[in-house]
Amino acid sequence: MMIRSKSLAPLDDLNTALRTISEFNRVILAADTKAGLLLTANGFAVTGLVTTTRSSMNIALVVTAIGLAVSLIVCMGYLGATLRPRLGSAGAGNWFCFPTFPSEADVRPTTAVLADQAWWQASALAEIARHKYHRFGVALRWTAISLVVFVAWFTVALLGASR
């Protein structure tokens, strides 16, 4: 990888920062989309679980149903945390951060100041993306656990229904 020894001109620096912000926004959107889809799938599993618990159940089915419910709830908690909005600040008066966008836009900063603010925003977005993907990774592990427990629960339910 080649590293430039010269600094970018302010306008080039700003354009690079804006492209970086755009890419980080795309990464955050992808994490939210994945979490939303997985949350929907877990919702279907919870619906199936609730529906089947309305009939008589043996002890093995009760135990596996409780295990499945717990694993789904933990997984959905992490998915909800993944989707929870983060309004982290990239500095007061930052022109690229809507929670801190200046209320008065009459005086605009220089290109160099805008570039600095854009890089601060890129840094804030990178931190948001890291946290989202960490929580999503934990949710995926709980999804794997839920899948194993679901197979056990489904097997017990089928064996109980065949009697």
Residue frames relative to the residue before (quaternion, step in Angstrom):
aa qw qx qy qz dx dy dz
M 1.0000 0.0000 0.0000 0.0000 0.00 0.00 0.00
M 0.2973 -0.7667 0.5470 0.1570 3.54 -0.85 0.98
I 0.1653 -0.7774 0.6018 0.0783 3.56 -0.87 0.97
R 0.4209 -0.7119 0.5068 0.2432 3.53 -0.84 1.03
S 0.3448 -0.7370 0.5426 0.2086 3.55 -1.02 0.79
K 0.6846 0.4403 -0.2828 0.5075 3.59 1.21 -0.39
S 0.4947 -0.6255 0.5105 0.3215 3.53 -1.21 0.55
L 0.5094 -0.6199 0.4970 0.3305 3.52 -1.21 0.51
A 0.5456 -0.5561 0.4975 0.3814 3.53 -1.23 0.43
P 0.6645 -0.5396 0.3212 0.4051 3.64 -1.05 0.64
L 0.6763 0.4863 -0.3098 0.4585 3.61 0.89 -0.83
D 0.6479 0.4955 -0.3149 0.4854 3.61 1.01 -0.78
D 0.6232 0.5345 -0.3273 0.4678 3.57 1.06 -0.79
L 0.6538 0.5060 -0.3042 0.4733 3.58 0.96 -0.89
N 0.6638 0.5034 -0.3089 0.4589 3.61 0.88 -0.89
T 0.6438 0.5101 -0.3186 0.4731 3.58 1.01 -0.79
A 0.6522 0.5085 -0.3100 0.4690 3.58 0.96 -0.85
L 0.6607 0.5057 -0.3112 0.4593 3.59 0.95 -0.82
R 0.6298 0.5038 -0.3348 0.4873 3.61 1.04 -0.68
T 0.6326 0.5231 -0.3271 0.4682 3.58 1.05 -0.76
I 0.6274 0.5227 -0.3274 0.4754 3.59 0.98 -0.84
S 0.6522 0.5223 -0.3110 0.4528 3.57 0.91 -0.90
E 0.6663 0.4943 -0.3018 0.4698 3.59 0.93 -0.86
F 0.6626 0.4931 -0.3126 0.4693 3.60 0.93 -0.85
N 0.6096 0.5308 -0.3511 0.4726 3.61 1.07 -0.65
R 0.6373 0.5232 -0.3234 0.4643 3.59 1.02 -0.79
V 0.6485 0.5165 -0.3112 0.4646 3.58 0.98 -0.87
I 0.6495 0.5053 -0.3103 0.4759 3.59 0.99 -0.84
L 0.6443 0.5171 -0.3145 0.4676 3.59 0.96 -0.84
A 0.6373 0.5225 -0.3271 0.4624 3.60 1.00 -0.79
A 0.6440 0.5098 -0.3227 0.4704 3.60 0.97 -0.81
D 0.6587 0.5053 -0.3099 0.4634 3.58 0.95 -0.86
T 0.6423 0.5220 -0.3227 0.4591 3.59 0.99 -0.79
K 0.6625 0.4980 -0.3052 0.4691 3.58 0.89 -0.92
A 0.6654 0.4984 -0.3055 0.4643 3.57 0.90 -0.90
G 0.6480 0.5253 -0.3197 0.4494 3.59 0.97 -0.80
L 0.6561 0.5026 -0.3091 0.4706 3.58 0.98 -0.82
L 0.6724 0.4842 -0.2966 0.4748 3.57 0.95 -0.86
L 0.6172 0.5353 -0.3384 0.4669 3.58 1.07 -0.69
T 0.6312 0.5240 -0.3208 0.4735 3.59 1.04 -0.77
A 0.6519 0.5049 -0.3141 0.4705 3.59 0.93 -0.87
N 0.6528 0.4982 -0.3167 0.4747 3.59 0.98 -0.79
G 0.6076 0.5559 -0.3481 0.4480 3.57 1.08 -0.66
F 0.6338 0.5111 -0.3242 0.4816 3.58 1.04 -0.76
A 0.6439 0.5171 -0.3248 0.4610 3.59 0.98 -0.81
V 0.6436 0.5069 -0.3221 0.4745 3.60 0.98 -0.81
T 0.6306 0.5343 -0.3301 0.4559 3.59 0.99 -0.81
G 0.6610 0.4947 -0.3014 0.4769 3.58 0.95 -0.86
L 0.6420 0.5265 -0.3181 0.4576 3.55 1.01 -0.81
V 0.6670 0.4951 -0.3014 0.4681 3.58 0.89 -0.91
T 0.6461 0.5366 -0.3184 0.4396 3.58 0.96 -0.85
T 0.7294 0.4371 -0.2571 0.4592 3.59 0.84 -0.90
T 0.6300 0.5441 -0.3570 0.4238 3.60 1.10 -0.43
R 0.5340 0.6301 -0.4081 0.3890 3.61 1.24 -0.01
S 0.6606 0.4518 -0.3141 0.5107 3.60 1.23 -0.22
S 0.6658 -0.4850 0.3594 0.4385 3.57 -1.26 0.15
M 0.1113 -0.8064 0.5806 0.0132 3.54 -1.01 0.88
N 0.3945 -0.6831 0.5569 0.2599 3.55 -1.14 0.68
I 0.7194 -0.4686 0.2928 0.4209 3.59 -1.25 0.25
A 0.6356 0.5284 -0.3370 0.4508 3.61 0.99 -0.76
L 0.6611 0.4966 -0.3028 0.4740 3.57 1.00 -0.80
V 0.6272 0.5291 -0.3343 0.4637 3.59 1.03 -0.74
V 0.6700 0.5012 -0.3027 0.4564 3.59 0.88 -0.94
T 0.6938 0.4522 -0.2925 0.4781 3.60 0.84 -0.88
A 0.6154 0.5357 -0.3510 0.4595 3.61 1.07 -0.65
I 0.6448 0.5004 -0.3213 0.4802 3.60 0.98 -0.79
G 0.6472 0.5149 -0.3191 0.4628 3.59 0.95 -0.84
L 0.6566 0.5011 -0.3042 0.4746 3.56 0.98 -0.84
A 0.6495 0.5192 -0.3223 0.4524 3.58 0.91 -0.86
V 0.6603 0.5042 -0.3109 0.4617 3.59 0.92 -0.89
S 0.6882 0.4769 -0.3023 0.4555 3.59 0.81 -0.93
L 0.6469 0.5082 -0.3222 0.4684 3.60 1.02 -0.71
I 0.6506 0.5137 -0.3211 0.4579 3.59 0.97 -0.81
V 0.6477 0.4988 -0.3244 0.4759 3.60 0.94 -0.83
C 0.6510 0.5173 -0.3100 0.4610 3.57 0.92 -0.92
M 0.6845 0.4787 -0.2868 0.4691 3.58 0.87 -0.92
G 0.5937 0.5563 -0.3625 0.4546 3.58 1.12 -0.56
Y 0.6727 0.4724 -0.2928 0.4884 3.58 0.94 -0.85
L 0.6396 0.5112 -0.3331 0.4675 3.59 1.01 -0.71
G 0.6329 0.5184 -0.3251 0.4744 3.57 1.04 -0.75
A 0.6484 0.5033 -0.3144 0.4769 3.57 1.02 -0.79
T 0.6069 0.5484 -0.3481 0.4580 3.57 1.11 -0.65
L 0.7336 0.4341 -0.2278 0.4707 3.57 0.95 -0.88
R 0.5013 0.6715 -0.4304 0.3355 3.60 1.19 -0.39
P 0.4733 -0.6904 0.4610 0.2948 3.60 -0.80 0.94
R 0.1759 -0.7439 0.6369 0.0999 3.53 -1.13 0.77
L 0.1056 -0.8047 0.5831 0.0375 3.55 -0.63 1.07
G 0.0755 0.8230 -0.5533 0.1038 3.54 0.86 0.98
S 0.3846 -0.7396 0.5133 0.2040 3.51 -1.09 0.70
A 0.2534 -0.7377 0.6068 0.1531 3.52 -1.12 0.75
G 0.7501 -0.3294 0.1822 0.5437 3.57 1.14 0.61
A 0.5644 -0.6104 0.4426 0.3361 3.54 -1.09 0.77
G 0.8377 0.1938 -0.1537 0.4868 3.54 -1.02 0.83
N 0.3623 0.7422 -0.4914 0.2762 3.59 1.20 0.41
W 0.4117 -0.7480 0.4784 0.2053 3.56 -0.76 1.08
F 0.7115 0.4335 -0.2534 0.4916 3.61 1.24 -0.20
C 0.6670 0.4482 -0.2753 0.5277 3.57 1.30 0.11
F 0.3673 -0.7921 0.4307 0.2283 3.60 -0.24 1.22
P 0.6372 0.5162 -0.3856 0.4229 3.69 0.91 -0.54
T 0.7786 0.3047 -0.1691 0.5218 3.60 1.09 -0.59
F 0.3032 0.7617 -0.5195 0.2408 3.58 1.23 0.31
P 0.5281 -0.6604 0.4223 0.3267 3.60 -0.84 0.93
S 0.4517 -0.6903 0.4929 0.2764 3.56 -0.98 0.82
E 0.7196 0.3155 -0.2091 0.5822 3.56 1.19 -0.50
A 0.0944 -0.8282 0.5521 0.0193 3.58 -0.56 1.15
D 0.3347 0.7690 -0.4874 0.2429 3.58 1.20 0.42
V 0.7595 0.2760 -0.1536 0.5686 3.57 0.93 -0.92
R 0.1558 -0.8103 0.5621 0.0561 3.54 -0.55 1.18
P 0.4946 -0.6689 0.4635 0.3050 3.57 -1.03 0.75
T 0.6170 -0.5344 0.4271 0.3889 3.53 -1.33 0.25
T 0.6786 -0.4834 0.3612 0.4188 3.55 -1.28 0.29
A 0.6459 0.5212 -0.3254 0.4531 3.59 0.97 -0.81
V 0.6548 0.4907 -0.3120 0.4829 3.61 0.98 -0.81
L 0.6339 0.5208 -0.3276 0.4686 3.59 0.99 -0.79
A 0.6309 0.5264 -0.3337 0.4620 3.59 1.00 -0.79
D 0.6437 0.5102 -0.3223 0.4706 3.60 0.94 -0.85
Q 0.6734 0.4916 -0.2982 0.4647 3.58 0.90 -0.91
A 0.6297 0.5266 -0.3352 0.4623 3.58 1.03 -0.72
W 0.6576 0.4891 -0.3162 0.4779 3.60 0.97 -0.78
W 0.6143 0.5240 -0.3547 0.4715 3.63 1.04 -0.65
Q 0.6487 0.5023 -0.3110 0.4798 3.56 1.02 -0.82
A 0.6243 0.5272 -0.3386 0.4665 3.60 0.98 -0.78
S 0.6438 0.5180 -0.3144 0.4672 3.57 1.00 -0.81
A 0.6526 0.5030 -0.3117 0.4733 3.60 0.96 -0.86
L 0.6638 0.4983 -0.3030 0.4682 3.60 0.97 -0.82
A 0.6165 0.5381 -0.3452 0.4596 3.59 1.05 -0.72
E 0.6450 0.5097 -0.3158 0.4738 3.58 1.00 -0.80
I 0.6291 0.5204 -0.3277 0.4754 3.59 0.99 -0.80
A 0.6657 0.5041 -0.3015 0.4604 3.60 0.90 -0.92
R 0.6335 0.5282 -0.3380 0.4532 3.61 0.95 -0.83
H 0.6767 0.4859 -0.2960 0.4672 3.59 0.88 -0.92
K 0.6408 0.5257 -0.3307 0.4513 3.59 0.94 -0.83
Y 0.7123 0.4506 -0.2738 0.4633 3.59 0.80 -0.95
H 0.5863 0.5440 -0.3809 0.4639 3.60 1.12 -0.50
R 0.6903 0.4647 -0.2832 0.4768 3.59 0.83 -0.99
F 0.6335 0.5215 -0.3347 0.4634 3.59 1.02 -0.74
G 0.6260 0.5363 -0.3318 0.4588 3.60 1.04 -0.73
V 0.6404 0.4980 -0.3183 0.4905 3.58 1.01 -0.80
A 0.6422 0.5225 -0.3202 0.4605 3.59 0.98 -0.84
L 0.6321 0.5235 -0.3390 0.4599 3.61 1.02 -0.71
R 0.6295 0.5145 -0.3412 0.4718 3.60 1.01 -0.72
W 0.6642 0.4802 -0.3022 0.4868 3.59 0.99 -0.81
T 0.5873 0.5530 -0.3681 0.4625 3.58 1.13 -0.52
A 0.6369 0.5152 -0.3244 0.4730 3.58 0.99 -0.81
I 0.6398 0.5058 -0.3208 0.4816 3.58 0.98 -0.83
S 0.6531 0.5196 -0.3083 0.4566 3.58 0.94 -0.92
L 0.6385 0.5315 -0.3276 0.4500 3.57 1.00 -0.79
V 0.6485 0.5028 -0.3155 0.4765 3.59 0.96 -0.85
V 0.6767 0.4749 -0.2946 0.4793 3.58 0.90 -0.92
F 0.6109 0.5495 -0.3489 0.4506 3.60 1.06 -0.71
V 0.6498 0.5063 -0.3221 0.4666 3.59 0.90 -0.88
A 0.6463 0.5037 -0.3219 0.4743 3.59 0.98 -0.82
W 0.6613 0.5092 -0.2991 0.4625 3.58 0.91 -0.95
F 0.6663 0.5064 -0.2979 0.4592 3.58 0.90 -0.94
T 0.6401 0.5230 -0.3171 0.4649 3.58 1.01 -0.83
V 0.6603 0.4914 -0.3037 0.4799 3.57 0.93 -0.91
A 0.6446 0.5203 -0.3244 0.4567 3.59 0.99 -0.82
L 0.6640 0.4933 -0.3090 0.4693 3.61 0.95 -0.82
L 0.6556 0.5027 -0.3168 0.4659 3.58 0.95 -0.83
G 0.6535 0.5051 -0.3097 0.4710 3.58 1.05 -0.75
A 0.6653 0.5060 -0.3023 0.4582 3.59 1.03 -0.73
S 0.6631 0.5217 -0.3132 0.4358 3.59 1.12 -0.61
R 0.5914 0.5878 -0.3710 0.4087 3.60 1.22 -0.15
